[in-house]
Amino acid sequence: MLLSRCRWIIVFFGVLVVCSSGYAQTIRISYGGTSGYNVPIWVTQEAGLFKKYGLNGELIMISGAAQGMQAMLANETQFANTSGSAPINVTLQGADAVIIASSYDLIPYGFVVHKEIRSPADLKGKRIAIARFGGVTELAVKIALEKWGLSSKDITMIQAGADAQRIPAVQTGAVAASVLAPPGLFRATALGLRTIADISEMGGKFPTSTIFVMRSYLAQNRLTVKKFLMAFTEGLHFYAQAKDFSMAVMQKYTKLQDQEIASKTQDYYGKKTLLVPLTDPEAVKNAIPEKAAGRRPEEFYDNSVIQELVNEGFVESLKKKVK
């Protein structure tokens, strides 16, 4: 609690400095859902860190990569916190988006099944619900199937939307299974659904939670991008240290009432969230579709601004603050 209060004092005076200057640039940031890997961007907003660095951040939830991309192309949003598959796919289509930070590069999904499914072999001929085609949930299913000696041809994947739609679908038997990330995963198991695999333990990296912008925006607004990443990087450190605050923010955005599930979710992500959000080329490579396998990972991300913050000592200063 003392750490949390001290951090709040730091943030509060940072906000006062910005407010006294009389100007904060407005930026709009989209995020794609309520999975726990979104919590750091919510924490950054709720802790006042965007304002601390001279930005007026507005968070907007936009479900679906296509809708999120349309908003960015129309300049309705300037930043997006989403799976790396979204900017990679739109770049392959000619949109030239670029990942500027990655905060989580594992695949945090549990494979949740209906009570009639006793083993992976029982999935043959059954329907499996994913959030949307082309996203990380589809990849998670494919990874699990491959580990079990099955293929996409053995099952039928259906696009079913957010956790709120997929959990009841598994409960009722409308689908045989789905893949869920915490807190949805823990909510499902609390309801009695069974998890037959933790996909994060099956190996491989993936840019599950990234920040991306358009390259033209990065070129024309590099200082704004730098301020954003200063706020976000500090938010990652705050998220990792101030568990009670982070849990409260998570519960606000996810409408999650169960304190135990919130705590489990914080622990699940907190241990493996990247405090220095440099993008790993291996993770990006795994997200490039097979049809574009010859493309280089470096075409899809730009670590230069985060690297500047490291070189300038900004990241080291954050480490000292949280000791």
C-alpha positions in Angstrom: 0.0 0.0 0.0 2.9 2.4 0.8 4.4 1.8 -2.6 1.1 2.4 -4.3 0.6 5.7 -2.4 4.1 6.9 -3.2 3.7 6.1 -6.8 0.4 8.0 -6.8 2.1 11.0 -5.4 4.7 10.9 -8.2 1.9 10.6 -10.8 -0.2 13.3 -9.2 2.6 15.9 -9.3 3.5 14.8 -12.8 -0.1 15.6 -13.8 0.1 19.0 -12.0 3.1 19.9 -14.0 1.4 19.1 -17.3 -1.9 20.8 -16.3 0.0 24.0 -15.3 1.5 24.2 -18.8 -2.1 24.5 -20.1 -1.8 22.0 -23.0 -2.1 18.3 -23.5 -2.2 16.7 -26.9 -5.2 14.4 -27.4 -4.5 10.9 -28.7 -7.0 8.1 -29.2 -5.9 4.5 -28.4 -8.0 1.5 -29.3 -7.8 -1.9 -27.6 -9.4 -5.1 -28.8 -11.0 -6.8 -25.8 -11.0 -7.6 -22.1 -8.2 -10.2 -21.9 -5.8 -9.6 -19.1 -2.9 -8.6 -21.4 -4.7 -5.3 -22.0 -4.4 -4.3 -18.3 -1.1 -2.4 -18.7 -2.6 0.1 -21.2 -5.6 0.6 -18.9 -3.3 1.1 -15.9 -1.3 3.7 -17.9 -4.5 5.6 -18.5 -6.0 5.3 -15.0 -2.7 6.2 -13.3 -2.6 9.5 -15.2 0.6 8.7 -16.9 -0.4 9.9 -20.4 -1.1 13.3 -18.8 2.2 13.2 -17.0 3.9 13.2 -20.4 1.7 15.9 -22.0 -0.9 13.6 -23.6 -4.6 13.5 -23.2 -5.3 9.7 -23.8 -8.7 8.5 -24.8 -9.2 4.7 -24.7 -11.7 3.1 -27.1 -12.6 -0.6 -27.2 -12.9 -1.8 -30.8 -13.6 -5.5 -31.3 -12.2 -7.0 -34.5 -8.9 -6.2 -36.3 -10.8 -4.9 -39.4 -12.8 -2.4 -37.5 -9.7 -1.2 -35.5 -7.7 -0.8 -38.7 -10.5 1.2 -40.4 -10.6 3.6 -37.4 -6.8 4.1 -37.7 -6.9 4.7 -41.4 -9.6 7.3 -40.9 -7.4 8.9 -38.2 -10.1 8.3 -35.6 -7.4 6.5 -33.5 -3.7 7.0 -33.6 -2.5 4.1 -31.5 -3.8 0.5 -31.1 -3.1 -2.1 -28.4 -3.8 -5.4 -30.1 -2.4 -8.7 -31.2 0.6 -8.4 -33.5 -1.2 -10.4 -36.2 -3.4 -7.4 -36.9 -0.7 -4.9 -38.0 1.2 -7.7 -39.8 -1.8 -8.7 -41.8 -2.7 -5.2 -42.8 0.9 -4.4 -43.8 0.9 -7.5 -46.0 -2.2 -5.9 -47.7 -0.4 -2.7 -48.3 -1.5 -0.5 -45.3 2.1 -0.2 -43.9 1.3 -0.3 -40.2 4.2 -0.9 -37.8 4.6 -2.4 -34.3 6.4 0.0 -32.0 6.2 -2.0 -28.7 5.3 -5.4 -27.4 4.3 -6.0 -23.8 3.5 -9.7 -23.9 4.9 -12.2 -26.3 3.6 -15.6 -25.2 0.3 -17.3 -26.1 -1.8 -17.0 -22.9 -4.7 -19.3 -23.7 -6.2 -22.3 -22.1 -8.0 -24.9 -24.2 -11.4 -25.2 -22.5 -13.8 -28.0 -23.3 -17.4 -29.1 -22.8 -17.9 -31.8 -20.2 -18.4 -34.5 -22.9 -14.8 -34.0 -24.2 -12.5 -36.2 -22.2 -9.4 -36.1 -24.5 -8.1 -34.3 -27.5 -9.2 -37.2 -29.7 -12.8 -36.4 -28.8 -12.5 -33.1 -30.7 -12.6 -34.8 -34.1 -15.6 -33.7 -36.1 -16.5 -31.1 -33.4 -16.9 -27.3 -33.5 -14.4 -25.0 -31.8 -15.2 -21.4 -31.1 -12.5 -18.7 -31.7 -12.8 -14.9 -31.4 -12.1 -14.2 -35.1 -10.3 -15.7 -38.1 -6.8 -14.4 -38.6 -6.2 -13.6 -34.9 -4.3 -15.2 -32.1 -7.2 -17.4 -31.0 -7.1 -19.2 -34.3 -3.4 -19.7 -34.0 -3.7 -21.0 -30.4 -6.2 -23.7 -31.6 -3.8 -24.7 -34.5 -0.8 -25.0 -32.1 -2.8 -27.2 -29.8 -4.1 -29.4 -32.6 -0.6 -29.8 -34.0 0.8 -30.9 -30.6 -2.0 -33.5 -30.4 -1.4 -34.9 -33.8 -4.6 -33.3 -35.2 -5.1 -30.7 -38.0 -7.6 -28.0 -38.8 -9.3 -30.4 -41.1 -10.3 -32.6 -38.2 -12.4 -29.9 -36.6 -14.6 -27.0 -37.6 -13.6 -23.5 -36.3 -16.3 -21.0 -36.0 -16.0 -17.2 -35.4 -17.9 -16.5 -32.2 -16.7 -13.2 -30.8 -15.7 -12.2 -27.3 -15.4 -14.4 -24.2 -18.9 -13.5 -23.2 -20.2 -15.3 -26.2 -17.7 -18.2 -26.3 -18.0 -19.3 -22.6 -21.8 -19.9 -22.8 -21.3 -21.6 -26.1 -19.0 -24.2 -24.5 -21.3 -24.5 -21.4 -24.4 -25.3 -23.5 -22.6 -27.6 -25.9 -23.2 -25.4 -28.9 -19.4 -25.8 -29.4 -17.1 -28.5 -28.1 -14.4 -26.2 -27.0 -12.8 -22.7 -27.1 -9.5 -21.1 -26.2 -9.7 -18.4 -23.5 -7.1 -16.1 -21.9 -7.3 -14.9 -18.3 -9.5 -13.6 -16.8 -12.0 -15.3 -19.1 -10.1 -18.6 -18.6 -10.5 -18.5 -14.8 -14.1 -17.4 -15.1 -14.8 -20.4 -17.3 -13.1 -22.8 -14.9 -15.0 -21.3 -11.9 -18.2 -22.1 -13.8 -17.1 -25.8 -14.0 -15.6 -25.9 -17.5 -12.4 -28.0 -17.8 -9.1 -27.0 -19.3 -7.2 -29.7 -21.1 -4.1 -27.7 -22.0 -2.3 -24.5 -21.2 -1.1 -23.3 -24.7 1.5 -20.9 -23.2 3.4 -24.0 -22.1 3.4 -25.6 -25.5 6.3 -23.4 -26.7 6.8 -20.7 -29.1 6.5 -16.9 -28.9 3.9 -14.7 -30.4 3.3 -10.9 -30.3 0.1 -11.3 -28.3 -0.1 -7.7 -27.0 1.5 -5.0 -29.1 1.2 -1.3 -29.7 1.1 -0.3 -33.4 0.8 2.9 -35.4 0.9 3.8 -39.1 4.5 4.4 -40.3 3.5 7.8 -41.6 2.3 8.8 -38.2 5.6 7.6 -36.6 7.5 9.6 -39.1 5.5 12.8 -38.7 4.8 12.6 -34.9 7.9 10.9 -33.5 7.9 13.1 -30.4 4.3 12.2 -29.7 5.1 8.5 -30.1 8.1 8.9 -27.7 5.9 10.5 -25.1 3.3 7.7 -25.5 6.0 5.1 -25.0 7.4 6.8 -22.0 4.0 6.8 -20.4 3.4 3.2 -21.5 6.7 1.9 -20.3 6.2 3.6 -16.9 2.7 2.1 -16.9 4.2 -1.4 -17.3 6.5 -0.9 -14.3 3.5 0.5 -12.3 1.4 -2.5 -13.3 4.0 -4.9 -12.2 4.5 -3.2 -8.8 1.1 -2.0 -7.8 -0.9 -5.2 -7.8 -3.9 -3.9 -5.8 -4.3 -0.9 -8.1 -3.8 -3.0 -11.3 -6.5 -5.5 -10.1 -8.9 -2.6 -9.4 -8.4 -1.3 -12.9 -8.8 -4.7 -14.4 -12.1 -5.2 -12.5 -13.3 -1.8 -13.7 -12.7 -2.5 -17.4 -13.7 -6.2 -17.4 -16.7 -5.8 -15.0 -15.1 -8.7 -13.1 -16.5 -8.9 -9.6 -14.6 -12.0 -8.4 -11.5 -10.9 -6.4 -9.9 -14.3 -6.6 -10.1 -14.5 -10.4 -8.7 -10.9 -10.6 -5.8 -12.0 -8.4 -5.1 -15.1 -10.4 -5.1 -13.1 -13.6 -2.7 -10.5 -12.3 -0.3 -13.2 -11.2 -0.6 -15.0 -14.5 0.4 -12.1 -16.6 2.5 -10.1 -14.2 5.2 -12.7 -14.1 5.8 -12.6 -17.8 4.8 -9.1 -18.9 7.8 -7.3 -20.5 8.8 -4.2 -18.5 10.9 -3.0 -21.5 8.5 -3.5 -24.4 11.0 -4.3 -27.2 9.6 -6.5 -29.9 11.1 -9.9 -30.4 11.7 -10.8 -34.1 11.1 -14.5 -33.3 7.6 -13.6 -32.0 6.9 -11.6 -35.1 8.2 -14.3 -37.4 5.7 -16.8 -35.8 2.8 -14.4 -36.6 3.6 -14.0 -40.3 1.1 -16.1 -42.3 2.4 -19.1 -44.3 1.6 -17.4 -47.6 4.1 -14.6 -46.7 6.7 -16.8 -45.0 9.5 -15.2 -47.0 9.0 -11.8 -45.5 11.5 -10.6 -42.9 10.2 -9.9 -39.3 12.0 -6.5 -39.4 9.6 -5.3 -42.0 6.8 -5.3 -39.4 8.2 -3.6 -36.3 10.4 -0.7 -35.2 12.2 -0.8 -31.9 14.0 2.5 -32.4 12.0 4.6 -30.1 12.0 2.1 -27.2 15.8 1.7 -27.8 16.2 5.5 -27.5 14.5 5.4 -24.1 16.9 2.6 -23.0 19.9 4.4 -24.3 18.9 7.7 -22.7 18.6 6.1 -19.3 14.8 6.5 -19.0 14.2 2.8 -18.4 16.9 2.6 -15.8 15.3 5.6 -14.0 12.1 3.7 -13.8 13.8 0.7 -12.2 15.2 3.0 -9.5 11.8 4.5 -8.8 10.2 1.2 -8.0 12.9 -0.2 -5.7 
